[in-house]
Amino acid sequence: MAVHFKHPVIACSIIALCGAASAETPISTYGTPGLIDMPVATPLEDGLLVPTLSYGGGTLKNTLSFQISPRVTGTFRYSTIQDYDGPGKTRYDRSFDINVLLMEESGVWPAISAGLRDFGGTGIYSSEYLVATKHFGDKLAVTGGVGWGRLATHGAFENPLSVISDYFDTRGSGPSSINEVGRLEADQWFRGDAALFGGVEYRFNDRFSLRAEYSSDAYVKESGSAGFVQNTPINVALSYQAKNGANISAYALHGAELGVMATFPLHPERPKVPSGREAAPVPIMATPQRSDLGWDSSSTSTSSGETALAAAFAAEGLVLEGLTVSGDVATVRMSNQRFGALPQALGRASRLLANMMPAEVGTFRLVVTEKGMPISTTTIKRRDLVALEHDLDGSWRMFARADIADAVGTTVPASRAYPKMSFGLKPYIQPSLFDPDSPLRADLGVEATAAYTPFSGVILSGAVRQPVVGNLDSITRLSNSKIRHVRSDSGLYATQADTEIKHLTAEYFFRPGRNLYGRLTAGYLETMYGGVSGELLWYPTDSRLALGAEVNYVKQRDFDQLFGFQEYEVATGHLSAYYDFGGGYLGQIDAGRYLAKDWGTTVSLDREFDNGFKIGAYFTITDIPFNDFGEGSFDKGVRLTIPVNWLTGEPSKEGVSMTIQPVTRDGGARLFVRNRLYGVTRDAHTSELEDRWGRFWR
């Protein structure tokens, strides 16, 4: 289960409560590596996530930066600029940045980076830079660079790149209307006049530091319309870093404006409770005798022994769905309901089998199921469990000795698991953001869920929401989209609904053959659409590549989110390719037909850490012209998933998910279907098991 948010401020709030990292690289008011307004060349620590809030000169910036790789930094920013469009007219701006480390600092050579600020946005902060930073000891760092665009509005001179080509002489004009916002304005990059900037940082100790810079940003628009005063190009800041890594800064801009900034860095690989709070697993005991455990004399009869084993599994948050014993091999069909890392569930199940199966059973075959489908079989020898339990390198040696294979065709009957019924009641928060009339709205309410599984692979489930407090019903802005309103009428779904049927579906999961997985779903699939959905996935157990196909026929639901439908209906579908590049990088390409009957492709890239913490971005290009798409030009966004066990230390498979989508339009809109097969099956495949096998003995 995931809770979905769409606001960076909420993300910052959650992260700030749990952050336990520090940023050695200074952070600018733009939330990126920098002094005050100017960038530096030093990247963040690999994998570091840095939410930043800054306010100065009438501008509030909410920023989320992530060190995507050792050399690449990505940033999303949401800014509120008072009086930008005239007295009393506030501008709400969304922008993306990217910075690439070209050369690491080494010996006498400085670090050198190049970056784009506000590419694919409105262009308010649009600029490019080439910057170098050199450290002198552990206290002093000196930075110098050259900027273009907004970073060349003070002290500008002729572009030095013009010696290469006169192409660099003139800079593009940028977006001329709201419909042009969001495009990659490559005709601006590193073109037009340039200007120099620079600065220093001095660290007094590990708590306090002083920064000063010469700024090449003249705040031209803000000076003209928002009353920004610029007396000098010099900016200064004093920073304090707390023990938990949070950094608070006060700064002065251009000799006239004061500001404050706070950063809350965290590292996904360093959770608040690194070791977890779950009880220790049971130790492996001496090999027991059959009669001591309640097993009868038949090698295939399990009697009271199976009942005891099922109870032991349940105590660990595991479900024993079935068990067969043949000769010296015990085959267990099981599902993991508790642990975020499947190898931890396999390890605990293996210990229980070693302690509770008769001495003559020397091989354990663990068949892992998801949604009733057998996914993979992990075979473990009892003697290896005994030999490696206390081995310093026992986890990896156990992985090397284990055998992982496709579980298709498994003959273990699911005799104990079905039918089953479950109910749930929980609070929810549903935000709405980026509306110029009110950038942040939200409803808080209660969600009731129920699921019935009559037999393996079939799930009947539903969720109903009842808002309790909030202001989503105050949305008044209507969509001006030129194309079918397949998503942009989301405000009408908020204002015209009270009690909401979130979903009401029948699902069937099955294995049509080796390396193949299937799903059929029918009903009210999501908030806005109901219909039927079918999916087929090819995903060999030991493969990093998976290929899928999905076909849907849906009809748009009534705005009250109850049982009725509108007239609009559409057939959609995609061919998908998924690839695990290793190192935690996951790529996905989806090509096909979207809800507005447009054809195109979605490209996604995520970085997932071994504990399940995931950060990624996506974009979609379809055959809808940019001008018809409207503001944003094409669909794009940033997404973040934080495992609950990262936040609490308690074992859990649940997570908190946030999608930061600059603007919701109708082009490139895909159907939301629960339980798509790649996400359902991936954890039980070899590459993912290997990544998390370090928790096998936990």
C-alpha positions in Angstrom: 0.0 0.0 0.0 1.2 3.5 -0.7 -0.1 6.9 0.4 0.0 9.4 -2.4 0.9 13.0 -1.9 1.7 15.7 -4.5 3.4 18.5 -2.7 7.0 19.2 -2.0 6.2 21.0 1.3 4.6 17.8 2.7 7.6 15.9 1.5 9.9 18.4 3.3 7.9 18.1 6.5 8.1 14.3 6.6 11.8 14.3 5.8 12.7 17.0 8.2 11.3 15.0 11.1 13.5 12.0 10.2 16.6 13.5 8.7 19.9 12.3 10.1 22.4 13.4 7.5 24.5 16.5 6.8 25.5 18.3 3.7 29.2 19.1 3.6 28.6 21.0 0.4 27.0 24.5 1.0 23.5 24.9 -0.2 22.3 28.0 -2.0 18.9 29.8 -1.8 18.0 27.9 -4.9 18.3 24.6 -2.9 21.3 23.5 -5.0 25.1 23.3 -4.2 26.0 27.0 -3.9 27.1 29.9 -1.8 24.0 32.3 -1.6 22.6 32.8 -5.1 25.7 31.6 -7.0 26.5 27.9 -7.7 29.6 26.0 -6.6 31.2 23.1 -8.4 31.3 20.6 -5.5 28.4 18.1 -5.7 26.4 16.7 -2.8 27.2 13.3 -1.3 26.0 10.6 -3.6 22.4 9.7 -2.9 21.8 12.7 -0.6 18.3 14.2 -0.7 18.1 17.9 0.4 14.8 19.7 1.0 15.3 23.5 1.3 13.1 26.4 2.3 14.4 29.9 1.7 12.8 33.4 1.9 14.3 36.7 0.9 13.5 39.7 -1.2 9.8 38.8 -1.4 10.5 35.3 -2.8 9.8 32.0 -1.1 11.5 29.0 -2.7 10.6 25.4 -1.8 13.3 23.1 -3.3 14.0 19.4 -3.4 17.5 18.4 -4.7 18.8 14.9 -5.1 22.3 13.6 -6.0 21.2 11.2 -8.7 24.7 9.8 -9.2 28.2 10.9 -8.0 28.3 13.4 -10.8 24.7 14.4 -11.5 22.4 16.6 -9.3 18.7 17.0 -10.1 16.4 19.7 -8.6 12.7 20.6 -8.5 11.7 24.0 -7.2 8.4 25.7 -6.5 8.7 29.5 -5.9 6.3 32.2 -4.7 7.3 35.6 -5.9 5.4 38.5 -4.5 4.4 41.4 -6.8 6.2 39.8 -9.7 3.5 40.6 -12.2 2.6 44.0 -10.5 1.4 45.2 -7.1 -0.5 42.5 -5.4 0.0 40.0 -8.2 1.9 36.9 -7.0 3.7 34.6 -9.4 3.8 30.9 -8.6 6.6 29.3 -10.5 7.9 25.7 -11.0 11.3 24.9 -12.3 13.9 22.1 -12.8 17.7 22.3 -12.5 20.4 19.9 -13.4 24.2 20.0 -12.6 26.9 17.8 -13.9 30.4 17.4 -12.3 32.8 17.5 -15.2 36.0 17.1 -13.2 36.7 16.2 -9.6 38.9 18.3 -7.4 42.4 16.7 -7.3 45.8 18.1 -6.3 46.1 21.6 -7.6 43.1 21.2 -9.9 39.7 22.5 -8.8 36.3 20.7 -9.2 34.6 21.9 -12.4 30.8 21.6 -13.0 28.3 22.8 -15.6 24.6 23.3 -15.0 21.2 24.4 -16.3 19.0 26.3 -14.0 15.2 26.5 -14.7 15.3 24.4 -17.9 11.9 23.4 -19.1 10.1 25.9 -16.9 8.8 29.4 -17.3 12.2 30.9 -17.7 12.1 33.2 -14.7 15.4 31.8 -13.4 16.6 30.5 -16.8 20.5 30.4 -16.8 23.5 28.3 -17.4 26.9 28.2 -15.8 30.4 26.8 -15.8 31.9 26.9 -12.3 35.1 25.8 -10.5 35.7 25.3 -6.8 39.0 24.8 -5.0 39.4 23.9 -1.3 42.4 25.2 0.7 42.6 23.0 3.8 39.4 22.1 5.5 38.2 25.6 6.2 38.4 27.7 3.1 36.8 27.1 -0.3 37.1 29.5 -3.3 34.7 29.5 -6.2 34.7 31.3 -9.6 32.6 30.9 -12.7 30.9 32.3 -15.7 27.2 32.5 -16.2 24.7 33.0 -19.0 21.0 34.1 -19.0 19.9 35.4 -15.7 23.4 34.8 -14.4 24.7 37.4 -16.9 22.4 40.3 -16.1 25.2 42.1 -14.0 28.6 42.8 -15.4 27.9 41.2 -18.8 30.3 40.9 -21.6 30.5 39.3 -25.1 30.1 35.5 -24.9 33.5 33.8 -25.0 32.0 30.8 -26.8 31.5 33.1 -29.8 35.1 32.3 -30.8 33.8 28.8 -31.5 30.7 29.9 -33.5 28.5 32.9 -34.0 25.7 30.6 -33.0 26.5 31.6 -29.4 26.1 35.4 -30.1 22.4 35.7 -29.6 20.2 34.1 -27.0 16.7 32.8 -27.7 13.7 34.8 -26.5 12.2 32.0 -24.3 8.5 31.3 -23.8 6.3 34.0 -25.3 3.0 32.6 -23.9 1.7 30.2 -21.2 1.3 27.5 -23.9 5.1 27.6 -24.6 6.1 27.1 -20.9 7.7 23.8 -20.1 9.6 23.2 -23.3 13.3 22.6 -23.4 14.5 26.0 -24.7 17.8 24.7 -26.1 18.2 27.7 -28.3 19.0 29.7 -25.1 21.6 27.4 -23.5 25.0 29.0 -23.1 24.1 31.7 -25.7 24.1 35.5 -25.5 26.1 37.6 -23.1 28.1 36.1 -20.3 29.2 37.4 -16.9 31.6 36.4 -14.1 30.7 35.4 -10.6 32.6 34.1 -7.6 32.8 33.8 -3.9 34.3 32.2 -0.8 33.2 30.0 2.1 35.0 29.9 5.4 34.2 27.3 8.0 35.0 28.5 11.6 34.3 25.0 13.0 31.9 22.1 12.3 28.9 24.3 13.3 29.4 27.8 11.9 30.5 29.1 8.4 30.6 32.4 6.6 30.0 32.9 2.9 30.4 35.8 0.6 29.9 36.1 -3.1 30.0 38.5 -6.0 26.7 38.0 -7.8 26.1 38.3 -11.6 22.3 38.3 -11.1 20.8 41.8 -11.3 17.3 40.8 -10.3 16.1 42.8 -13.3 12.4 41.8 -13.3 12.1 41.9 -9.5 13.7 45.4 -9.4 11.3 46.7 -11.9 8.0 45.2 -10.7 8.5 43.9 -7.2 10.5 46.7 -5.7 13.6 44.7 -5.2 16.5 47.0 -4.2 20.1 46.3 -5.4 22.8 48.5 -3.9 25.8 46.1 -4.5 26.5 42.8 -6.2 27.9 41.5 -2.9 25.9 38.9 -0.9 26.9 37.5 2.5 25.5 34.7 4.7 26.1 33.1 8.1 25.2 29.5 8.5 24.7 27.2 11.5 24.6 23.4 11.2 22.8 21.5 13.9 23.9 18.1 15.2 21.1 16.4 13.3 22.4 17.8 10.0 19.8 20.6 9.6 21.3 23.9 8.5 19.9 27.4 9.2 21.3 30.4 7.4 20.7 34.2 7.5 21.8 36.2 4.5 21.9 39.7 3.0 21.2 40.2 -0.7 22.7 43.1 -2.6 23.1 45.3 0.5 19.4 45.9 0.9 17.4 42.6 1.3 17.5 40.1 4.2 16.6 36.5 4.1 16.6 33.2 5.9 17.1 29.6 4.7 16.7 26.1 6.2 17.9 22.8 4.8 17.1 19.3 6.1 19.5 16.9 4.3 18.9 13.2 4.7 20.5 10.1 3.1 18.2 7.2 2.1 20.8 4.7 3.1 20.9 6.0 6.7 17.4 5.6 8.2 16.5 7.0 11.6 16.6 3.5 13.1 19.3 1.6 11.0 19.0 -1.7 12.8 15.2 -2.0 12.9 13.0 -2.6 15.9 11.8 -6.1 15.1 12.5 -8.9 17.6 15.5 -11.1 16.9 14.8 -14.3 14.9 14.8 -17.6 16.6 18.1 -19.3 16.8 18.6 -22.6 14.9 18.4 -25.5 17.4 19.6 -29.0 17.3 17.9 -31.2 14.7 14.6 -32.3 16.2 13.0 -35.7 16.0 9.8 -36.3 14.0 7.8 -37.5 17.1 8.8 -34.5 19.1 7.2 -32.2 16.6 3.8 -33.9 16.1 4.7 -35.3 12.6 3.3 -38.8 12.0 5.2 -41.7 10.4 4.1 -40.9 6.8 6.5 -38.7 4.9 3.6 -36.9 3.2 1.3 -36.4 6.1 1.7 -33.2 8.1 -1.0 -33.4 10.8 -0.4 -31.3 13.9 3.1 -30.4 12.8 1.8 -28.3 10.0 -0.6 -26.5 12.3 2.3 -25.6 14.6 4.4 -24.5 11.7 1.6 -22.3 10.4 1.3 -20.7 13.8 5.0 -20.0 14.0 4.9 -18.5 10.5 2.0 -16.2 11.5 3.9 -15.0 14.6 6.6 -13.7 12.2 4.1 -12.0 9.9 4.3 -14.8 7.3 1.5 -16.8 5.8 1.9 -20.6 5.4 -0.3 -21.3 2.4 0.6 -24.9 1.9 3.2 -27.6 2.7 4.2 -30.9 1.1 7.0 -33.3 2.2 8.5 -35.8 -0.2 11.5 -37.8 0.9 14.0 -35.3 2.3 12.5 -32.3 0.6 9.9 -30.0 2.3 8.2 -27.5 -0.1 6.5 -24.5 1.5 4.1 -22.2 -0.2 4.3 -18.8 1.6 3.6 -15.1 1.4 5.3 -12.3 3.1 3.0 -9.9 4.9 5.5 -8.1 7.1 9.1 -7.5 5.9 10.1 -4.9 3.4 13.0 -7.0 2.3 11.9 -10.5 1.1 15.2 -12.2 2.0 14.5 -11.4 5.7 11.2 -13.2 5.3 13.0 -16.1 3.6 15.6 -16.2 6.4 13.0 -16.3 9.2 11.0 -19.0 7.4 14.2 -21.1 6.9 15.0 -20.9 10.6 11.5 -22.1 11.5 11.7 -25.0 9.1 15.1 -26.0 10.5 13.7 -26.0 14.0 10.3 -27.6 13.2 10.9 -30.1 10.4 12.0 -33.7 11.2 15.7 -34.6 11.0 15.4 -36.5 7.7 14.3 -33.4 5.9 17.4 -31.8 4.5 16.2 -29.5 1.8 13.7 -26.6 2.0 12.0 -25.2 -1.1 10.4 -21.8 -0.3 7.7 -20.9 -3.0 7.0 -17.2 -2.6 3.6 -16.0 -3.8 2.2 -12.5 -4.5 -1.5 -12.0 -5.1 -1.9 -15.7 -5.1 0.6 -16.2 -7.9 3.7 -18.4 -7.3 6.6 -16.1 -8.3 9.9 -17.8 -7.5 11.2 -20.8 -5.6 14.3 -20.5 -3.3 15.9 -23.8 -2.4 18.1 -23.9 0.8 19.9 -26.8 2.3 19.5 -27.4 6.0 23.2 -28.0 6.5 24.0 -24.6 5.1 21.7 -22.9 7.6 23.5 -24.7 10.5 27.0 -24.0 9.1 26.5 -20.3 8.2 24.2 -19.0 11.0 27.1 -17.3 12.8 29.5 -16.9 9.8 30.8 -13.3 9.5 30.0 -13.5 5.8 27.1 -15.8 6.2 24.5 -13.8 4.2 26.5 -13.7 0.9 27.7 -17.3 1.3 24.1 -18.4 1.8 23.0 -16.5 -1.3 25.8 -18.2 -3.3 24.5 -21.6 -2.1 20.8 -20.9 -2.5 19.1 -21.8 -5.8 16.5 -19.3 -7.1 14.1 -20.5 -9.9 10.8 -19.8 -11.5 7.9 -21.2 -9.4 5.6 -21.7 -12.3 3.8 -25.1 -12.2 4.4 -25.6 -8.5 2.3 -28.4 -7.1 2.0 -27.2 -3.5 -1.7 -26.8 -2.9 -2.8 -23.6 -1.2 -4.8 -25.6 1.3 -4.5 -23.2 4.3 -4.8 -19.7 2.8 -8.3 -19.5 1.3 -10.9 -18.2 1.5 -9.9 -15.1 3.5 -11.4 -11.8 4.3 -9.7 -8.5 5.5 -10.9 -5.1 6.6 -9.2 -1.8 7.2 -9.9 1.7 8.5 -7.3 4.4 8.3 -7.0 8.2 7.9 -5.9 9.8 4.6 -4.8 13.1 3.3 -5.6 14.2 -0.2 -3.8 17.5 -1.2 -4.3 19.7 -4.3 -1.5 22.0 -5.3 -0.2 24.5 -7.8 -3.6 26.2 -8.3 -2.8 29.9 -8.7 -5.9 30.7 -6.7 -4.6 28.7 -3.7 -1.4 26.8 -4.2 -2.1 24.3 -1.4 -5.5 22.7 -0.5 -6.1 19.4 1.2 -8.8 17.2 2.6 -8.4 15.0 5.6 -10.7 12.0 6.1 -11.2 8.3 6.7 -10.8 5.5 4.3 -12.5 2.1 4.8 -11.1 -0.9 2.8 -12.3 -4.5 2.4 -10.9 -7.5 0.4 -12.2 -11.0 -0.1 -10.1 -13.7 -1.6 -12.2 -16.8 -2.3 -9.3 -18.8 -3.8 -5.7 -18.3 -5.1 -5.3 -15.4 -7.5 -8.8 -13.9 -7.2 -9.3 -10.7 -5.2 -12.5 -8.8 -4.7 -11.7 -5.5 -3.1 -12.9 -1.9 -2.6 -12.1 1.3 -0.8 -14.5 4.1 0.3 -13.4 7.5 1.4 -15.3 10.1 3.6 -13.7 13.6 3.8 -14.0 15.0 7.3 -12.2 18.4 7.1 -10.6 20.3 4.3 -11.1 22.8 1.5 -10.9 20.8 -1.7 -14.5 21.7 -2.3 -13.5 25.3 -2.6 -11.8 24.8 -6.0 -13.3 27.1 -8.6 -10.8 27.1 -11.4 -12.1 25.2 -14.5 -10.0 23.5 -17.1 -9.2 25.5 -20.3 -7.8 22.4 -22.0 -8.3 22.3 -25.8 -8.4 18.5 -25.8 -10.7 16.0 -24.0 -10.7 16.7 -20.2 -9.4 13.3 -19.2 -7.5 14.6 -16.1 -7.8 18.4 -16.0 -11.3 18.2 -14.5 -9.9 16.8 -11.3 -11.3 19.8 -9.4 -14.8 18.8 -10.3 -14.2 15.4 -8.9 -13.2 17.1 -5.6 -16.0 19.6 -5.4 -18.9 17.4 -6.5 -18.1 14.3 -4.4 -18.8 13.6 -0.8 -18.5 10.0 0.0 -16.2 8.6 -2.6 -15.7 5.1 -4.0 -12.0 5.1 -4.5 -12.0 1.7 -6.2 -14.2 -1.4 -6.4 -12.7 -4.2 -8.4 -12.4 -7.9 -9.2 -8.8 -9.0 -9.9 -7.5 -12.2 -11.3 -3.7 -13.0 -11.2 -2.4 -16.1 -12.9 0.7 -17.7 -14.4 0.0 -18.6 -18.1 3.5 -20.2 -18.6 7.1 -20.1 -17.6 8.5 -16.6 -17.2 4.9 -15.2 -17.8 2.5 -13.4 -15.5 -1.1 -12.4 -16.2 -3.6 -10.0 -14.7 -7.3 -9.2 -15.4 -9.0 -6.4 -13.5 -12.6 -5.2 -13.9 -14.7 -2.6 -12.0 -14.2 1.0 -10.8 -10.5 1.0 -11.4 -9.6 4.5 -10.1 -11.1 7.8 -9.1 -12.0 8.9 -12.6 -12.4 5.7 -14.7 -14.0 2.3 -14.6 -13.9 -0.6 -17.0 -11.7 -3.6 -17.7 -7.9 -4.0 -17.8 -5.7 -6.9 -18.9 -1.9 -7.3 -18.7 0.7 -9.8 -19.6 4.3 -9.7 -18.4 7.4 -11.6 -19.5 9.9 -11.6 -16.7 12.4 -14.5 -16.3 13.5 -15.0 -12.7 17.2 -14.3 -13.3 16.7 -11.5 -15.9 17.2 -7.8 -15.5 14.8 -7.2 -18.4 11.1 -7.5 -18.4 8.6 -6.9 -21.2 4.9 -6.2 -20.7 1.7 -5.5 -22.6 -1.5 -3.9 -21.2 -4.9 -3.3 -22.8 -7.7 -1.3 -21.2 -11.2 -0.3 -22.1 -12.6 2.3 -19.8 -15.4 4.8 -19.3 -15.1 8.1 -17.5 -16.9 8.1 -14.1 -19.3 10.7 -12.8 -17.9 13.6 -10.8 -19.6 12.3 -7.6 -17.3 9.2 -7.7 -20.2 6.8 -7.0 -21.6 4.3 -9.4 -22.4 6.4 -12.5 -20.5 7.0 -15.7 -20.2 9.8 -18.2 -20.4 9.3 -22.0 -16.7 9.4 -22.7 -15.1 6.0 -23.3 -11.7 5.0 -24.7 -9.5 2.0 -25.4 -5.9 2.5 -24.2 -2.9 0.3 -24.0 0.9 0.2 -23.8 3.9 -2.0 -24.6 6.4 -1.7 -21.7 10.0 -2.5 -21.2 11.6 -2.5 -17.8 15.3 -2.8 -17.1 17.4 -3.0 -13.9 20.7 -1.4 -14.8 22.3 -2.4 -11.4 23.4 -0.1 -8.7 19.8 0.7 -7.9 19.0 2.3 -11.2 15.7 1.2 -12.9 14.6 2.3 -16.3 11.1 2.0 -17.9 9.7 2.8 -21.3 5.9 2.7 -22.0 4.7 3.3 -25.6 1.1 3.3 -26.6 -2.3 5.0 -26.5 -3.3 7.4 -23.6 -6.6 8.4 -22.2 -7.1 11.4 -24.5 -6.6 9.0 -27.5 -3.1 10.4 -28.1 -0.2 8.1 -29.0 3.2 8.5 -27.5 5.9 7.3 -25.1 6.7 7.7 -21.4 10.3 7.4 -20.2 11.0 6.9 -16.5 14.2 6.5 -14.5 14.3 5.7 -10.8 17.0 5.1 -8.2 16.1 2.6 -5.6 18.2 1.9 -2.5 18.5 -1.5 -0.9 16.0 -0.5 1.9 13.3 0.3 -0.7 13.7 4.1 -0.6 13.1 5.2 -4.2 13.5 8.5 -6.1 12.7 9.0 -9.8 11.5 11.2 -12.6 9.5 10.7 -15.8 8.3 12.5 -18.9 5.8 11.7 -21.6 5.8 12.9 -25.2 2.7 12.3 -27.4 1.3 13.4 -30.8 -0.6 16.3 -29.1 1.1 19.5 -30.2 2.8 21.5 -27.4 0.5 24.4 -28.0 -2.6 22.2 -27.7 -1.3 20.6 -24.5 -1.2 23.9 -22.8 0.9 25.1 -19.9 3.8 22.7 -19.4 3.9 21.6 -23.0 4.2 17.9 -22.0 3.6 15.7 -19.0 6.5 15.3 -16.5 7.2 14.9 -12.8 9.3 13.7 -9.9 8.3 10.9 -7.6 9.5 9.7 -4.2 8.7 6.6 -2.1 9.7 6.4 1.5 9.3 2.9 3.2 7.4 3.0 6.4 10.2 1.0 8.1 12.7 3.7 7.1 10.6 6.2 9.1 9.7 4.0 12.1 12.2 1.2 12.3 9.3 -1.3 12.4 9.1 -4.0 9.8 6.6 -3.1 7.1 5.9 -3.6 3.4 4.0 -0.3 3.2 5.4 3.1 2.0 4.6 6.8 1.7 4.6 7.9 -2.0 4.7 11.4 -3.3 4.4 12.6 -6.9 5.5 16.2 -7.7 3.8 17.0 -10.9 4.3 20.7 -12.1 0.9 20.9 -13.8 -2.0 18.4 -14.4 -3.1 18.5 -18.1 -4.7 16.0 -20.4 -2.0 15.0 -22.8 0.0 11.9 -22.0 -2.4 10.9 -19.2 -2.3 7.2 -18.4 -4.9 5.1 -16.6 -4.1 4.4 -12.9 -4.4 0.6 -12.4 -3.7 -1.0 -9.0 -1.2 -3.9 -8.9 0.5 -3.7 -12.2 2.6 -6.9 -12.6 6.1 -5.6 -12.6 5.7 -4.0 -9.2 3.9 -7.1 -7.9 6.5 -9.6 -9.0 9.9 -7.8 -8.9 10.8 -8.3 -5.3 10.9 -12.1 -5.7 13.3 -12.1 -8.7 17.0 -12.8 -8.5 18.5 -9.3 -8.9 16.3 -7.8 -6.2 16.8 -10.7 -3.9 20.6 -10.3 -4.3 20.4 -6.5 -3.6 18.6 -7.1 -0.2 20.1 -10.5 0.8 22.1 -8.8 3.5 19.0 -9.0 5.7 18.6 -12.8 5.3 19.9 -13.5 8.9 18.1 -10.5 10.4 
